[in-house]
């Protein structure tokens, strides 16, 4: 049986040169893709949350020990009844909420090198298997990524404010208060840089990429974005995370590098942190016409950036193909 991806100029039935495979398949003779269990795509996420649980446990134990050493008599008194012990535990939990941003940053610092190691190991295995990856977009095209990330961030937040759904979510308000209670510099470092990089390595660099090896783009993008959204824990962030997750998956697909969605995610988070700190969204909400015009302009600019990203040719350069021959002739 002839290979459906063989060179059209080759005589049918001959094997005089290696077959050229499409994106995501190894060179050589056609063979069915290796089917891996569900754990293959979920492993990075499990590792991330095990690290998060470990960091939280160490922090709680450390803070509890410190608190007991400073308030020994109060702690002994709290042990006299079950209700007092419960109140003591709740008090420790409430105090720990103040350090949510710092804990997220520490978790990200540990997650990044661990997942980065797994990411590079996957890429090495692809090269050994002869998989031809998508070509990487040049650096000057990253302007479109920054543009669409910035305008989507502002536009989607405006839509959330206009709809009023954030006022109906107590968990969203509690999450916002705990995250934005940290010093501004700590917010920029942890929420603006470390957390988005770690999330992109886990959700796009590993989960989406591993799902993409087994299925089409829409399937991998939808399910990785859905998981990304659900794990945010409240309806407001779920809607925002799903929409941005789909965009980030598409950016990764077109740019051929996890640096692109990571850069986009960093831009979005930095804008969110800065806008919250300086009251940008509150200022926009003061005038309905103002927030409406800004939202429409964001949508128009994001659509323009999407068209530019869509025009990026991500198809891999096949060995011995016309593009490779042209490059060699220059």
N, C-alpha and C positions, 0 to 999 in steps of 0.2 A: 504494500500500500504506500502511495506517495505521500510525502510530508506536505501538509497544506501550507506550510510557511517556507517552502524551499524557494530557491532562486528561480524566478520565472524564465530566465534565460538558459537554465540548465535543462538538458535533455531529460524527459520524463523517465523515471525509474533508475537514473544513475545517481551515484553517491560520490562524485568526483571532488566535491568540496563541502565544507561544513554547512549545515542548514543555518539560516539566519532566523532568529526567533524574535517575536514581538516583545514589547515591554513586559517585564515581570516573569519571563520564562527563560530557562537556561539555554545556552547555545548547544548545538549537537542534535541528536535525534529527538523527536518529540516523545515525551513521557508524561504521564499524568502528574499534576502537582502533588506534592507530599501533603497528605491530610494529617493535621495535628489536632490533638484534643483541645477542648475549650480552655484548658489551663494555659495553653501557649500564649493566647492573647491577654489573659487575665493576670498572669504571673506578675508583671511589673506593677499593676495596680495593687495587688495583694501585698507586695513588698513595700510599696509606698505607705500603705495604711498600717502595716506592722511597725514600720519605723515611726509613724505618727503616734501610734499607741505607746510604743516604747518611750518616746520623748516625753509624752504627757505623763506617763507613770513616774518616770524619774523626776520630772518637775514637781508633781504633786507630792511625792515622798520627800523630796528635798525641801519644799516649802513648808510641809507639815512639820518636819523635824526642826526647821528653823523657828517656826511659830511656837512650837512646844517649848523649845529652849528659852524663848523670850517671855512666854506666858505660861510657865509651868503650873502655878497654882490654879489659874483659870482652867487649864486643861484637866487637871486632877478633879476639879469640881464638876466639870462637864461629864466625867465618867461615872458619876453617881447615879445617873438615870439614862434610860434608853432615849428619851426625848431630848435630853441635853446633848447626848452624843450625836443625835441626828442633826440638831441645830448647829453643832460644832462642825460637822462634815459639810453642811450646806454653806456655812460661813467660809470655809476653806475653798469650796468650789466657786463661790462668788468672787472671792479675792483672786483666784487663778484666772478668771475671765478677763481681768485687766491685762494679763500678759498673753492674750491670744495671739496677737500679732508677732510677738517675739518667739513664741513657740512654733508658729507657722514658719518663721524664718529659720529657726534651728532645724526643724524637720526638713525644709528644702535644702539646707546646706548638706545634710547627710544624704538625701535622696538623689541629688544631682550627680555626684560621682558614682554612686551605685548604679543608677539607671544609665548613665553615660557609658559605663563599662559594658553593660548588657547591649546597649545600642551599637557600639563599635564591634562587639562580638557578632551581632546579627549581620552587620555590613561585611565583615570578614567572611562569614559563612556564605553570604551571597556571592562574593567574588570567587571563592573556592568552587562554588557550584556553577560558575559561569553566567550568573544572572546579570543582565545588562540593565543598569539603573537608569532612571530618567536623567536627562542632562540637567545640569545646574544652571540656573539663570544668573547672568552677570550682576555684579553688585549695584550697578547704576539703575537697575530695574526695581530695586527694593524701595524706591520712592513711592511706587504704587501701593506697596504693602503698608507703609506707614500712613499713606493718605486714606486708604480704605479703613484701616484700623481706627484712626482718630475720628473720622466722620461717623463710623458705625457706633463707636462708643458714645459719642454725644447724641447721635440721633436715636439710638435705642433707649438710652436713659431718659431722653425727652419724652418718648412714647410711653414709657413706664410712668413718668410723672403725670402726663396728660390723662392717661387712663385711670390713675388713682389707685391702681392695684397694690402699690407699696403700702398704702395706709391700712389695708386689710390684712397684712401679714405681720403678726407680732414677732414671729421668729426672724423675719428679715430685718426688722427694726432692732431687735436684740443683737443680731449678728453684726449689723453696721456699727452699733454703739461700741461693741467689744473690739472690733477691728480698728476703728478710727479713734479709739481712746489713747492709743500709743502716741509718743512724740512724733512730730511730722517727719523728721529725718528717719526714724525707725520705720515708719509707714512706707516711705519712698524705697528704702533698702529691701525690706521684707516683702511687702505687698506689691511694690512696683517692679522689683527686679527678680529676687530669688524665687518667690512663689510661682510667677508665670513661667519662668524657665523650667522649673521642676515639673510643672503640670504639662508643659508642651513635650518634654521628654517622655513622660508617662503616657499621655493620652494620644498625642499625634506621633511622636517618634517611635513608640513601641506598640501601643494598642491598635491605633489606626493602621500603622504600617504592617503589623502582623495579620490583621484582618484582611488588609488589601492583598496580601500574598495568596489568600484563599478565596477571594471574592472580588466583585466589581467595586468601583469607587463609591457609588451611592450606598451600597450595603455597608461597607466599612465606615464611611463618613457618618451615616445615620446612627448606627449602633454605638460607635465610639463617642459621638456627640450626645447621644441619649444618656449613656452612663455618666459622662462628664456633667450633664445637667442634673441628673437625679442626685448625685453625690454632693451638690451644693445645698440641698436640704430644705429649701423653701421655694414657693412658687415663683416669686419675683426673679430670684437668681437662676432658677431652672430655665425660665423662658429666655433670659439673657444669655445664659451659658450655652443653650442648645443652638441659638442663632449664631453666636460667635464661633461655636465649635464646628459648625458646618462650613463657615467661612475659612477658619484656620485649616481645616482638612483640605479644602480646595487650594488654598495657598501652598500648602505642603506639596500637593500633587503637581502643581504647575511650576514651582520653583525648584523642586528636586532636592531640597535641603531643609532640615528641621530648623535651621537658623531663621528662615522666613516666618513661620508661624510663631516662633519664640519672640522675634522682634516685634511682630504685630501685637502679641499678647502683652509684652512689656509696655508698649506704647499705650494700649487701652487702659492698663492698670495704673500707669503713671498719671494719665489724664483723669481717671476716676478719683485717685487720691488727691491730686492738686485741685480738682473742681470741688471736691467736698471740703477741703481745707479753706479755700478762698470763697466759697459760697456761690459758685458759678450757676448751679442748677436752681438755687433759690432765687438768684437774680433773673434768670430766664422765666421762672414761674410767676414773677411779679406782673408780667404783661403777656396776655394770651397771644397777641399778634407777634410779639417778639419771639416767643418759643416756637410758634408755628412756622415763622419764616426761617428760623435757624434749622428746624427739623427738615423742612423741604430742601433747603440748601445742602444739608448733610446728605440727604437721600440722592440728590442730583450728583454731588461730587463723588459719593461712594459708587454710584452706577458708572460714572466715567472711569474711575479707578478699576472697577471690575472688568470693563471692556479692555483696558490696557493689559490686565492680568490674563484675561482670556486669550489674548493674542500671542502670549508667550508659547513658544514651541517647546513642549517638554519631552517630545518623543526622543528616545535614546538613539545615539549614533551607533548603528550596527557595524560590526567588524567587516571591512571590505566593501561597505556600502558606498554610494556615490559621494556622500558628504565627507566620509573619511578619505576617499581618494582625492577629492578636491582640496581638502586641507593639506594632504601630503604633497600636493603638487605646488602649493604656494611657496 
